[in-house]
Amino acid sequence: MNVTVMVKGGGYESLQIAPEMLGELAKRIVQDGSEWVHTMTKSYEVVGILVKGPQIGDRVIITGSGEAEA
């Protein structure tokens, strides 16, 4: 599933995340304010998720309860 993640410190990245991992990522962002996502080339501290597509309706935005740096 393609998602756009909001990266701590500012910026966005488009990542491919397995649907079964997306729920756990969202849960950790809400609980802890951020979560690290590791790809083969880079690691990102993710503070929010934007998911778009016909499977979920228009769009869903998930952010943490902690304060993210802008």
CHARMM-style PDB file with segment names, atoms N, HN, CA, C and O in Angstrom:
ATOM      1  N   MET     1       0.849  -1.174   0.000  1.00  0.00      PROA
ATOM      2  CA  MET     1       0.000   0.000   0.000  1.00  0.00      PROA
ATOM      3  C   MET     1       0.892   1.232   0.000  1.00  0.00      PROA
ATOM      4  O   MET     1       1.836   1.324   0.784  1.00  0.00      PROA
ATOM      5  N   ASN     2       0.591   2.173  -0.877  1.00  0.00      PROA
ATOM      6  HN  ASN     2      -0.176   2.099  -1.514  1.00  0.00      PROA
ATOM      7  CA  ASN     2       1.349   3.427  -0.931  1.00  0.00      PROA
ATOM      8  C   ASN     2       0.769   4.412   0.067  1.00  0.00      PROA
ATOM      9  O   ASN     2      -0.438   4.653   0.088  1.00  0.00      PROA
ATOM     10  N   VAL     3       1.637   4.981   0.894  1.00  0.00      PROA
ATOM     11  HN  VAL     3       2.618   4.786   0.877  1.00  0.00      PROA
ATOM     12  CA  VAL     3       1.229   6.000   1.856  1.00  0.00      PROA
ATOM     13  C   VAL     3       2.226   7.147   1.793  1.00  0.00      PROA
ATOM     14  O   VAL     3       3.379   6.968   1.401  1.00  0.00      PROA
ATOM     15  N   THR     4       1.772   8.304   2.178  1.00  0.00      PROA
ATOM     16  HN  THR     4       0.835   8.449   2.496  1.00  0.00      PROA
ATOM     17  CA  THR     4       2.656   9.448   2.339  1.00  0.00      PROA
ATOM     18  C   THR     4       2.842   9.647   3.826  1.00  0.00      PROA
ATOM     19  O   THR     4       1.868   9.779   4.567  1.00  0.00      PROA
ATOM     20  N   VAL     5       4.089   9.670   4.265  1.00  0.00      PROA
ATOM     21  HN  VAL     5       4.880   9.564   3.663  1.00  0.00      PROA
ATOM     22  CA  VAL     5       4.357   9.857   5.690  1.00  0.00      PROA
ATOM     23  C   VAL     5       4.883  11.262   5.931  1.00  0.00      PROA
ATOM     24  O   VAL     5       5.616  11.822   5.116  1.00  0.00      PROA
ATOM     25  N   MET     6       4.492  11.813   7.068  1.00  0.00      PROA
ATOM     26  HN  MET     6       3.897  11.358   7.730  1.00  0.00      PROA
ATOM     27  CA  MET     6       4.991  13.107   7.503  1.00  0.00      PROA
ATOM     28  C   MET     6       6.205  12.846   8.379  1.00  0.00      PROA
ATOM     29  O   MET     6       6.114  12.124   9.372  1.00  0.00      PROA
ATOM     30  N   VAL     7       7.332  13.428   8.018  1.00  0.00      PROA
ATOM     31  HN  VAL     7       7.406  14.014   7.211  1.00  0.00      PROA
ATOM     32  CA  VAL     7       8.605  13.154   8.669  1.00  0.00      PROA
ATOM     33  C   VAL     7       8.898  14.217   9.718  1.00  0.00      PROA
ATOM     34  O   VAL     7       8.686  15.406   9.484  1.00  0.00      PROA
ATOM     35  N   LYS     8       9.387  13.782  10.874  1.00  0.00      PROA
ATOM     36  HN  LYS     8       9.559  12.816  11.065  1.00  0.00      PROA
ATOM     37  CA  LYS     8       9.740  14.726  11.935  1.00  0.00      PROA
ATOM     38  C   LYS     8      10.811  15.681  11.422  1.00  0.00      PROA
ATOM     39  O   LYS     8      11.746  15.270  10.735  1.00  0.00      PROA
ATOM     40  N   GLY     9      10.667  16.937  11.759  1.00  0.00      PROA
ATOM     41  HN  GLY     9       9.907  17.270  12.317  1.00  0.00      PROA
ATOM     42  CA  GLY     9      11.583  17.946  11.266  1.00  0.00      PROA
ATOM     43  C   GLY     9      11.101  18.590   9.980  1.00  0.00      PROA
ATOM     44  O   GLY     9      11.725  19.526   9.481  1.00  0.00      PROA
ATOM     45  N   GLY    10       9.988  18.093   9.437  1.00  0.00      PROA
ATOM     46  HN  GLY    10       9.481  17.333   9.843  1.00  0.00      PROA
ATOM     47  CA  GLY    10       9.408  18.670   8.229  1.00  0.00      PROA
ATOM     48  C   GLY    10       9.607  17.784   7.025  1.00  0.00      PROA
ATOM     49  O   GLY    10      10.596  17.057   6.931  1.00  0.00      PROA
ATOM     50  N   GLY    11       8.691  17.845   6.130  1.00  0.00      PROA
ATOM     51  HN  GLY    11       7.887  18.435   6.207  1.00  0.00      PROA
ATOM     52  CA  GLY    11       8.782  17.101   4.888  1.00  0.00      PROA
ATOM     53  C   GLY    11       7.880  15.888   4.842  1.00  0.00      PROA
ATOM     54  O   GLY    11       7.291  15.479   5.842  1.00  0.00      PROA
ATOM     55  N   TYR    12       7.790  15.330   3.653  1.00  0.00      PROA
ATOM     56  HN  TYR    12       8.269  15.663   2.840  1.00  0.00      PROA
ATOM     57  CA  TYR    12       6.941  14.183   3.374  1.00  0.00      PROA
ATOM     58  C   TYR    12       7.721  13.191   2.535  1.00  0.00      PROA
ATOM     59  O   TYR    12       8.606  13.569   1.768  1.00  0.00      PROA
ATOM     60  N   GLU    13       7.390  11.933   2.683  1.00  0.00      PROA
ATOM     61  HN  GLU    13       6.670  11.626   3.306  1.00  0.00      PROA
ATOM     62  CA  GLU    13       7.980  10.881   1.848  1.00  0.00      PROA
ATOM     63  C   GLU    13       6.879   9.913   1.451  1.00  0.00      PROA
ATOM     64  O   GLU    13       5.989   9.617   2.248  1.00  0.00      PROA
ATOM     65  N   SER    14       6.938   9.428   0.239  1.00  0.00      PROA
ATOM     66  HN  SER    14       7.661   9.669  -0.408  1.00  0.00      PROA
ATOM     67  CA  SER    14       6.014   8.409  -0.238  1.00  0.00      PROA
ATOM     68  C   SER    14       6.674   7.044  -0.040  1.00  0.00      PROA
ATOM     69  O   SER    14       7.772   6.793  -0.539  1.00  0.00      PROA
ATOM     70  N   LEU    15       5.989   6.173   0.692  1.00  0.00      PROA
ATOM     71  HN  LEU    15       5.098   6.377   1.096  1.00  0.00      PROA
ATOM     72  CA  LEU    15       6.548   4.856   1.010  1.00  0.00      PROA
ATOM     73  C   LEU    15       5.549   3.756   0.695  1.00  0.00      PROA
ATOM     74  O   LEU    15       4.339   3.979   0.694  1.00  0.00      PROA
ATOM     75  N   GLN    16       6.066   2.576   0.430  1.00  0.00      PROA
ATOM     76  HN  GLN    16       7.050   2.394   0.431  1.00  0.00      PROA
ATOM     77  CA  GLN    16       5.260   1.378   0.248  1.00  0.00      PROA
ATOM     78  C   GLN    16       5.287   0.621   1.567  1.00  0.00      PROA
ATOM     79  O   GLN    16       6.355   0.216   2.026  1.00  0.00      PROA
ATOM     80  N   ILE    17       4.121   0.425   2.183  1.00  0.00      PROA
ATOM     81  HN  ILE    17       3.254   0.754   1.810  1.00  0.00      PROA
ATOM     82  CA  ILE    17       4.024  -0.258   3.471  1.00  0.00      PROA
ATOM     83  C   ILE    17       2.995  -1.374   3.343  1.00  0.00      PROA
ATOM     84  O   ILE    17       1.919  -1.178   2.778  1.00  0.00      PROA
ATOM     85  N   ALA    18       3.333  -2.540   3.870  1.00  0.00      PROA
ATOM     86  HN  ALA    18       4.207  -2.699   4.329  1.00  0.00      PROA
ATOM     87  CA  ALA    18       2.400  -3.667   3.854  1.00  0.00      PROA
ATOM     88  C   ALA    18       1.166  -3.312   4.680  1.00  0.00      PROA
ATOM     89  O   ALA    18       1.297  -2.756   5.771  1.00  0.00      PROA
ATOM     90  N   PRO    19      -0.027  -3.624   4.180  1.00  0.00      PROA
ATOM     91  CA  PRO    19      -1.254  -3.264   4.898  1.00  0.00      PROA
ATOM     92  C   PRO    19      -1.289  -3.777   6.339  1.00  0.00      PROA
ATOM     93  O   PRO    19      -1.817  -3.101   7.222  1.00  0.00      PROA
ATOM     94  N   GLU    20      -0.740  -4.948   6.581  1.00  0.00      PROA
ATOM     95  HN  GLU    20      -0.311  -5.498   5.864  1.00  0.00      PROA
ATOM     96  CA  GLU    20      -0.753  -5.496   7.943  1.00  0.00      PROA
ATOM     97  C   GLU    20       0.179  -4.723   8.885  1.00  0.00      PROA
ATOM     98  O   GLU    20       0.016  -4.801  10.103  1.00  0.00      PROA
ATOM     99  N   MET    21       1.138  -3.990   8.352  1.00  0.00      PROA
ATOM    100  HN  MET    21       1.270  -3.926   7.363  1.00  0.00      PROA
ATOM    101  CA  MET    21       2.042  -3.184   9.177  1.00  0.00      PROA
ATOM    102  C   MET    21       1.514  -1.772   9.404  1.00  0.00      PROA
ATOM    103  O   MET    21       1.935  -1.092  10.339  1.00  0.00      PROA
ATOM    104  N   LEU    22       0.596  -1.332   8.553  1.00  0.00      PROA
ATOM    105  HN  LEU    22       0.253  -1.885   7.793  1.00  0.00      PROA
ATOM    106  CA  LEU    22       0.085   0.026   8.640  1.00  0.00      PROA
ATOM    107  C   LEU    22      -0.655   0.280   9.951  1.00  0.00      PROA
ATOM    108  O   LEU    22      -0.509   1.347  10.547  1.00  0.00      PROA
ATOM    109  N   GLY    23      -1.440  -0.679  10.400  1.00  0.00      PROA
ATOM    110  HN  GLY    23      -1.559  -1.546   9.916  1.00  0.00      PROA
ATOM    111  CA  GLY    23      -2.176  -0.530  11.656  1.00  0.00      PROA
ATOM    112  C   GLY    23      -1.251  -0.366  12.848  1.00  0.00      PROA
ATOM    113  O   GLY    23      -1.495   0.466  13.721  1.00  0.00      PROA
ATOM    114  N   GLU    24      -0.200  -1.152  12.884  1.00  0.00      PROA
ATOM    115  HN  GLU    24      -0.001  -1.828  12.175  1.00  0.00      PROA
ATOM    116  CA  GLU    24       0.768  -1.058  13.991  1.00  0.00      PROA
ATOM    117  C   GLU    24       1.515   0.273  13.946  1.00  0.00      PROA
ATOM    118  O   GLU    24       1.764   0.875  14.990  1.00  0.00      PROA
ATOM    119  N   LEU    25       1.873   0.735  12.757  1.00  0.00      PROA
ATOM    120  HN  LEU    25       1.670   0.245  11.909  1.00  0.00      PROA
ATOM    121  CA  LEU    25       2.530   2.028  12.616  1.00  0.00      PROA
ATOM    122  C   LEU    25       1.618   3.147  13.119  1.00  0.00      PROA
ATOM    123  O   LEU    25       2.059   4.022  13.863  1.00  0.00      PROA
ATOM    124  N   ALA    26       0.367   3.119  12.720  1.00  0.00      PROA
ATOM    125  HN  ALA    26       0.008   2.407  12.115  1.00  0.00      PROA
ATOM    126  CA  ALA    26      -0.592   4.140  13.160  1.00  0.00      PROA
ATOM    127  C   ALA    26      -0.760   4.115  14.674  1.00  0.00      PROA
ATOM    128  O   ALA    26      -0.790   5.167  15.313  1.00  0.00      PROA
ATOM    129  N   LYS    27      -0.867   2.941  15.240  1.00  0.00      PROA
ATOM    130  HN  LYS    27      -0.843   2.087  14.721  1.00  0.00      PROA
ATOM    131  CA  LYS    27      -1.031   2.798  16.692  1.00  0.00      PROA
ATOM    132  C   LYS    27       0.153   3.404  17.442  1.00  0.00      PROA
ATOM    133  O   LYS    27      -0.033   4.120  18.425  1.00  0.00      PROA
ATOM    134  N   ARG    28       1.345   3.122  16.986  1.00  0.00      PROA
ATOM    135  HN  ARG    28       1.495   2.541  16.186  1.00  0.00      PROA
ATOM    136  CA  ARG    28       2.546   3.647  17.657  1.00  0.00      PROA
ATOM    137  C   ARG    28       2.669   5.168  17.504  1.00  0.00      PROA
ATOM    138  O   ARG    28       3.111   5.851  18.428  1.00  0.00      PROA
ATOM    139  N   ILE    29       2.281   5.689  16.354  1.00  0.00      PROA
ATOM    140  HN  ILE    29       1.921   5.134  15.604  1.00  0.00      PROA
ATOM    141  CA  ILE    29       2.322   7.145  16.161  1.00  0.00      PROA
ATOM    142  C   ILE    29       1.349   7.825  17.120  1.00  0.00      PROA
ATOM    143  O   ILE    29       1.688   8.835  17.737  1.00  0.00      PROA
ATOM    144  N   VAL    30       0.154   7.279  17.246  1.00  0.00      PROA
ATOM    145  HN  VAL    30      -0.121   6.459  16.745  1.00  0.00      PROA
ATOM    146  CA  VAL    30      -0.843   7.867  18.149  1.00  0.00      PROA
ATOM    147  C   VAL    30      -0.370   7.771  19.597  1.00  0.00      PROA
ATOM    148  O   VAL    30      -0.506   8.733  20.353  1.00  0.00      PROA
ATOM    149  N   GLN    31       0.183   6.625  19.993  1.00  0.00      PROA
ATOM    150  HN  GLN    31       0.294   5.843  19.379  1.00  0.00      PROA
ATOM    151  CA  GLN    31       0.613   6.417  21.376  1.00  0.00      PROA
ATOM    152  C   GLN    31       1.874   7.200  21.734  1.00  0.00      PROA
ATOM    153  O   GLN    31       1.943   7.827  22.791  1.00  0.00      PROA
ATOM    154  N   ASP    32       2.868   7.159  20.850  1.00  0.00      PROA
ATOM    155  HN  ASP    32       2.812   6.649  19.992  1.00  0.00      PROA
ATOM    156  CA  ASP    32       4.191   7.685  21.182  1.00  0.00      PROA
ATOM    157  C   ASP    32       4.525   9.013  20.494  1.00  0.00      PROA
ATOM    158  O   ASP    32       5.533   9.640  20.821  1.00  0.00      PROA
ATOM    159  N   GLY    33       3.707   9.437  19.567  1.00  0.00      PROA
ATOM    160  HN  GLY    33       2.888   8.928  19.302  1.00  0.00      PROA
ATOM    161  CA  GLY    33       3.969  10.685  18.855  1.00  0.00      PROA
ATOM    162  C   GLY    33       4.797  10.525  17.598  1.00  0.00      PROA
ATOM    163  O   GLY    33       4.782  11.395  16.727  1.00  0.00      PROA
ATOM    164  N   SER    34       5.522   9.415  17.494  1.00  0.00      PROA
ATOM    165  HN  SER    34       5.534   8.708  18.201  1.00  0.00      PROA
ATOM    166  CA  SER    34       6.310   9.135  16.286  1.00  0.00      PROA
ATOM    167  C   SER    34       6.731   7.671  16.301  1.00  0.00      PROA
ATOM    168  O   SER    34       6.601   6.978  17.310  1.00  0.00      PROA
ATOM    169  N   GLU    35       7.234   7.220  15.168  1.00  0.00      PROA
ATOM    170  HN  GLU    35       7.340   7.783  14.348  1.00  0.00      PROA
ATOM    171  CA  GLU    35       7.745   5.856  15.039  1.00  0.00      PROA
ATOM    172  C   GLU    35       8.759   5.839  13.909  1.00  0.00      PROA
ATOM    173  O   GLU    35       8.574   6.509  12.894  1.00  0.00      PROA
ATOM    174  N   TRP    36       9.821   5.081  14.079  1.00  0.00      PROA
ATOM    175  HN  TRP    36       9.971   4.536  14.904  1.00  0.00      PROA
ATOM    176  CA  TRP    36      10.847   4.954  13.041  1.00  0.00      PROA
ATOM    177  C   TRP    36      10.415   3.938  12.005  1.00  0.00      PROA
ATOM    178  O   TRP    36       9.937   2.854  12.339  1.00  0.00      PROA
ATOM    179  N   VAL    37      10.587   4.299  10.742  1.00  0.00      PROA
ATOM    180  HN  VAL    37      10.975   5.180  10.470  1.00  0.00      PROA
ATOM    181  CA  VAL    37      10.339   3.407   9.615  1.00  0.00      PROA
ATOM    182  C   VAL    37      11.654   3.262   8.871  1.00  0.00      PROA
ATOM    183  O   VAL    37      12.289   4.256   8.519  1.00  0.00      PROA
ATOM    184  N   HSD    38      12.055   2.038   8.636  1.00  0.00      PROA
ATOM    185  HN  HSD    38      11.539   1.231   8.921  1.00  0.00      PROA
ATOM    186  CA  HSD    38      13.328   1.763   7.971  1.00  0.00      PROA
ATOM    187  C   HSD    38      13.066   1.174   6.589  1.00  0.00      PROA
ATOM    188  O   HSD    38      12.322   0.204   6.442  1.00  0.00      PROA
ATOM    189  N   THR    39      13.692   1.780   5.576  1.00  0.00      PROA
ATOM    190  HN  THR    39      14.296   2.568   5.694  1.00  0.00      PROA
ATOM    191  CA  THR    39      13.652   1.216   4.227  1.00  0.00      PROA
ATOM    192  C   THR    39      15.049   0.683   3.918  1.00  0.00      PROA
ATOM    193  O   THR    39      15.942   0.741   4.763  1.00  0.00      PROA
ATOM    194  N   MET    40      15.229   0.177   2.732  1.00  0.00      PROA
ATOM    195  HN  MET    40      14.503   0.130   2.046  1.00  0.00      PROA
ATOM    196  CA  MET    40      16.537  -0.359   2.360  1.00  0.00      PROA
ATOM    197  C   MET    40      17.582   0.745   2.236  1.00  0.00      PROA
ATOM    198  O   MET    40      18.778   0.480   2.357  1.00  0.00      PROA
ATOM    199  N   THR    41      17.145   1.979   1.995  1.00  0.00      PROA
ATOM    200  HN  THR    41      16.174   2.195   1.896  1.00  0.00      PROA
ATOM    201  CA  THR    41      18.100   3.060   1.748  1.00  0.00      PROA
ATOM    202  C   THR    41      18.127   4.140   2.815  1.00  0.00      PROA
ATOM    203  O   THR    41      19.095   4.896   2.890  1.00  0.00      PROA
ATOM    204  N   LYS    42      17.093   4.235   3.643  1.00  0.00      PROA
ATOM    205  HN  LYS    42      16.306   3.621   3.582  1.00  0.00      PROA
ATOM    206  CA  LYS    42      17.009   5.343   4.591  1.00  0.00      PROA
ATOM    207  C   LYS    42      16.054   5.015   5.727  1.00  0.00      PROA
ATOM    208  O   LYS    42      15.184   4.154   5.590  1.00  0.00      PROA
ATOM    209  N   SER    43      16.223   5.707   6.851  1.00  0.00      PROA
ATOM    210  HN  SER    43      16.929   6.405   6.962  1.00  0.00      PROA
ATOM    211  CA  SER    43      15.298   5.587   7.977  1.00  0.00      PROA
ATOM    212  C   SER    43      14.611   6.923   8.188  1.00  0.00      PROA
ATOM    213  O   SER    43      15.220   7.978   8.013  1.00  0.00      PROA
ATOM    214  N   TYR    44      13.329   6.875   8.568  1.00  0.00      PROA
ATOM    215  HN  TYR    44      12.834   6.018   8.710  1.00  0.00      PROA
ATOM    216  CA  TYR    44      12.524   8.075   8.760  1.00  0.00      PROA
ATOM    217  C   TYR    44      11.852   8.016  10.121  1.00  0.00      PROA
ATOM    218  O   TYR    44      11.339   6.969  10.516  1.00  0.00      PROA
ATOM    219  N   GLU    45      11.849   9.145  10.852  1.00  0.00      PROA
ATOM    220  HN  GLU    45      12.266   9.996  10.531  1.00  0.00      PROA
ATOM    221  CA  GLU    45      11.041   9.240  12.057  1.00  0.00      PROA
ATOM    222  C   GLU    45       9.704   9.828  11.624  1.00  0.00      PROA
ATOM    223  O   GLU    45       9.612  11.012  11.299  1.00  0.00      PROA
ATOM    224  N   VAL    46       8.681   8.999  11.622  1.00  0.00      PROA
ATOM    225  HN  VAL    46       8.757   8.037  11.886  1.00  0.00      PROA
ATOM    226  CA  VAL    46       7.375   9.345  11.080  1.00  0.00      PROA
ATOM    227  C   VAL    46       6.474   9.880  12.189  1.00  0.00      PROA
ATOM    228  O   VAL    46       6.327   9.254  13.238  1.00  0.00      PROA
ATOM    229  N   VAL    47       5.864  11.059  11.943  1.00  0.00      PROA
ATOM    230  HN  VAL    47       5.984  11.568  11.090  1.00  0.00      PROA
ATOM    231  CA  VAL    47       4.958  11.666  12.915  1.00  0.00      PROA
ATOM    232  C   VAL    47       3.512  11.699  12.417  1.00  0.00      PROA
ATOM    233  O   VAL    47       2.618  12.130  13.144  1.00  0.00      PROA
ATOM    234  N   GLY    48       3.281  11.254  11.197  1.00  0.00      PROA
ATOM    235  HN  GLY    48       4.008  10.904  10.606  1.00  0.00      PROA
ATOM    236  CA  GLY    48       1.924  11.218  10.663  1.00  0.00      PROA
ATOM    237  C   GLY    48       1.864  10.422   9.384  1.00  0.00      PROA
ATOM    238  O   GLY    48       2.883  10.186   8.734  1.00  0.00      PROA
ATOM    239  N   ILE    49       0.659  10.007   9.025  1.00  0.00      PROA
ATOM    240  HN  ILE    49      -0.169  10.198   9.553  1.00  0.00      PROA
ATOM    241  CA  ILE    49       0.440   9.195   7.830  1.00  0.00      PROA
ATOM    242  C   ILE    49      -0.736   9.780   7.061  1.00  0.00      PROA
ATOM    243  O   ILE    49      -1.756  10.132   7.654  1.00  0.00      PROA
ATOM    244  N   LEU    50      -0.599   9.883   5.758  1.00  0.00      PROA
ATOM    245  HN  LEU    50       0.230   9.597   5.277  1.00  0.00      PROA
ATOM    246  CA  LEU    50      -1.700  10.239   4.871  1.00  0.00      PROA
ATOM    247  C   LEU    50      -1.904   9.064   3.933  1.00  0.00      PROA
ATOM    248  O   LEU    50      -0.994   8.694   3.190  1.00  0.00      PROA
ATOM    249  N   VAL    51      -3.087   8.475   3.960  1.00  0.00      PROA
ATOM    250  HN  VAL    51      -3.827   8.775   4.563  1.00  0.00      PROA
ATOM    251  CA  VAL    51      -3.410   7.334   3.108  1.00  0.00      PROA
ATOM    252  C   VAL    51      -4.545   7.761   2.196  1.00  0.00      PROA
ATOM    253  O   VAL    51      -5.575   8.245   2.665  1.00  0.00      PROA
ATOM    254  N   LYS    52      -4.361   7.583   0.891  1.00  0.00      PROA
ATOM    255  HN  LYS    52      -3.524   7.189   0.510  1.00  0.00      PROA
ATOM    256  CA  LYS    52      -5.405   7.926  -0.084  1.00  0.00      PROA
ATOM    257  C   LYS    52      -5.708   6.701  -0.922  1.00  0.00      PROA
ATOM    258  O   LYS    52      -4.834   5.869  -1.164  1.00  0.00      PROA
ATOM    259  N   GLY    53      -6.937   6.597  -1.359  1.00  0.00      PROA
ATOM    260  HN  GLY    53      -7.648   7.273  -1.162  1.00  0.00      PROA
ATOM    261  CA  GLY    53      -7.255   5.526  -2.278  1.00  0.00      PROA
ATOM    262  C   GLY    53      -8.681   5.050  -2.169  1.00  0.00      PROA
ATOM    263  O   GLY    53      -9.373   5.347  -1.195  1.00  0.00      PROA
ATOM    264  N   PRO    54      -9.122   4.311  -3.170  1.00  0.00      PROA
ATOM    265  CA  PRO    54     -10.505   3.840  -3.210  1.00  0.00      PROA
ATOM    266  C   PRO    54     -10.824   2.816  -2.121  1.00  0.00      PROA
ATOM    267  O   PRO    54     -11.989   2.640  -1.766  1.00  0.00      PROA
ATOM    268  N   GLN    55      -9.813   2.143  -1.592  1.00  0.00      PROA
ATOM    269  HN  GLN    55      -8.866   2.286  -1.880  1.00  0.00      PROA
ATOM    270  CA  GLN    55     -10.045   1.121  -0.569  1.00  0.00      PROA
ATOM    271  C   GLN    55     -10.507   1.715   0.748  1.00  0.00      PROA
ATOM    272  O   GLN    55     -11.203   1.051   1.516  1.00  0.00      PROA
ATOM    273  N   ILE    56     -10.127   2.972   1.023  1.00  0.00      PROA
ATOM    274  HN  ILE    56      -9.562   3.512   0.399  1.00  0.00      PROA
ATOM    275  CA  ILE    56     -10.436   3.569   2.324  1.00  0.00      PROA
ATOM    276  C   ILE    56     -11.282   4.824   2.216  1.00  0.00      PROA
ATOM    277  O   ILE    56     -11.497   5.512   3.214  1.00  0.00      PROA
ATOM    278  N   GLY    57     -11.759   5.129   1.038  1.00  0.00      PROA
ATOM    279  HN  GLY    57     -11.585   4.570   0.227  1.00  0.00      PROA
ATOM    280  CA  GLY    57     -12.507   6.368   0.858  1.00  0.00      PROA
ATOM    281  C   GLY    57     -11.585   7.461   0.369  1.00  0.00      PROA
ATOM    282  O   GLY    57     -10.583   7.180  -0.288  1.00  0.00      PROA
ATOM    283  N   ASP    58     -11.905   8.688   0.676  1.00  0.00      PROA
ATOM    284  HN  ASP    58     -12.719   8.916   1.210  1.00  0.00      PROA
ATOM    285  CA  ASP    58     -11.140   9.822   0.161  1.00  0.00      PROA
ATOM    286  C   ASP    58      -9.731   9.840   0.723  1.00  0.00      PROA
ATOM    287  O   ASP    58      -8.769   9.665  -0.024  1.00  0.00      PROA
ATOM    288  N   ARG    59      -9.588  10.050   2.045  1.00  0.00      PROA
ATOM    289  HN  ARG    59     -10.369  10.191   2.652  1.00  0.00      PROA
ATOM    290  CA  ARG    59      -8.262  10.033   2.652  1.00  0.00      PROA
ATOM    291  C   ARG    59      -8.390   9.945   4.165  1.00  0.00      PROA
ATOM    292  O   ARG    59      -9.412  10.314   4.744  1.00  0.00      PROA
ATOM    293  N   VAL    60      -7.346   9.456   4.780  1.00  0.00      PROA
ATOM    294  HN  VAL    60      -6.515   9.157   4.310  1.00  0.00      PROA
ATOM    295  CA  VAL    60      -7.267   9.343   6.223  1.00  0.00      PROA
ATOM    296  C   VAL    60      -5.927   9.921   6.655  1.00  0.00      PROA
ATOM    297  O   VAL    60      -4.894   9.572   6.084  1.00  0.00      PROA
ATOM    298  N   ILE    61      -5.927  10.790   7.643  1.00  0.00      PROA
ATOM    299  HN  ILE    61      -6.767  11.074   8.107  1.00  0.00      PROA
ATOM    300  CA  ILE    61      -4.696  11.362   8.167  1.00  0.00      PROA
ATOM    301  C   ILE    61      -4.582  10.968   9.639  1.00  0.00      PROA
ATOM    302  O   ILE    61      -5.512  11.176  10.417  1.00  0.00      PROA
ATOM    303  N   ILE    62      -3.445  10.402  10.013  1.00  0.00      PROA
ATOM    304  HN  ILE    62      -2.688  10.233   9.381  1.00  0.00      PROA
ATOM    305  CA  ILE    62      -3.196   9.969  11.379  1.00  0.00      PROA
ATOM    306  C   ILE    62      -1.980  10.724  11.879  1.00  0.00      PROA
ATOM    307  O   ILE    62      -0.935  10.726  11.229  1.00  0.00      PROA
ATOM    308  N   THR    63      -2.112  11.364  13.028  1.00  0.00      PROA
ATOM    309  HN  THR    63      -2.961  11.363  13.556  1.00  0.00      PROA
ATOM    310  CA  THR    63      -0.962  12.045  13.624  1.00  0.00      PROA
ATOM    311  C   THR    63      -0.848  11.662  15.084  1.00  0.00      PROA
ATOM    312  O   THR    63      -1.806  11.191  15.695  1.00  0.00      PROA
ATOM    313  N   GLY    64       0.318  11.867  15.626  1.00  0.00      PROA
ATOM    314  HN  GLY    64       1.097  12.250  15.129  1.00  0.00      PROA
ATOM    315  CA  GLY    64       0.564  11.543  17.021  1.00  0.00      PROA
ATOM    316  C   GLY    64       0.058  12.606  17.960  1.00  0.00      PROA
ATOM    317  O   GLY    64      -0.279  13.717  17.549  1.00  0.00      PROA
ATOM    318  N   SER    65       0.010  12.254  19.218  1.00  0.00      PROA
ATOM    319  HN  SER    65       0.284  11.352  19.552  1.00  0.00      PROA
ATOM    320  CA  SER    65      -0.446  13.200  20.227  1.00  0.00      PROA
ATOM    321  C   SER    65       0.694  14.109  20.676  1.00  0.00      PROA
ATOM    322  O   SER    65       0.455  15.156  21.279  1.00  0.00      PROA
ATOM    323  N   GLY    66       1.946  13.707  20.380  1.00  0.00      PROA
ATOM    324  HN  GLY    66       2.140  12.856  19.891  1.00  0.00      PROA
ATOM    325  CA  GLY    66       3.093  14.527  20.739  1.00  0.00      PROA
ATOM    326  C   GLY    66       3.246  15.672  19.769  1.00  0.00      PROA
ATOM    327  O   GLY    66       2.634  15.679  18.702  1.00  0.00      PROA
ATOM    328  N   GLU    67       4.067  16.647  20.140  1.00  0.00      PROA
ATOM    329  HN  GLU    67       4.565  16.642  21.008  1.00  0.00      PROA
ATOM    330  CA  GLU    67       4.296  17.796  19.280  1.00  0.00      PROA
ATOM    331  C   GLU    67       5.418  17.481  18.294  1.00  0.00      PROA
ATOM    332  O   GLU    67       6.524  17.119  18.693  1.00  0.00      PROA
ATOM    333  N   ALA    68       5.126  17.621  17.025  1.00  0.00      PROA
ATOM    334  HN  ALA    68       4.228  17.916  16.701  1.00  0.00      PROA
ATOM    335  CA  ALA    68       6.119  17.389  15.981  1.00  0.00      PROA
ATOM    336  C   ALA    68       6.826  18.710  15.685  1.00  0.00      PROA
ATOM    337  O   ALA    68       6.219  19.779  15.748  1.00  0.00      PROA
ATOM    338  N   GLU    69       8.080  18.624  15.370  1.00  0.00      PROA
ATOM    339  HN  GLU    69       8.573  17.755  15.319  1.00  0.00      PROA
ATOM    340  CA  GLU    69       8.826  19.819  14.959  1.00  0.00      PROA
ATOM    341  C   GLU    69       8.445  20.173  13.528  1.00  0.00      PROA
ATOM    342  O   GLU    69       8.332  19.295  12.673  1.00  0.00      PROA
ATOM    343  N   ALA    70       8.252  21.437  13.279  1.00  0.00      PROA
ATOM    344  HN  ALA    70       8.344  22.150  13.975  1.00  0.00      PROA
ATOM    345  CA  ALA    70       7.880  21.861  11.921  1.00  0.00      PROA
ATOM    346  C   ALA    70       9.085  22.259  11.112  1.00  0.00      PROA
ATOM    347  OT1 ALA    70       8.949  22.640   9.949  1.00  0.00      PROA
TER     348      ALA     70
END
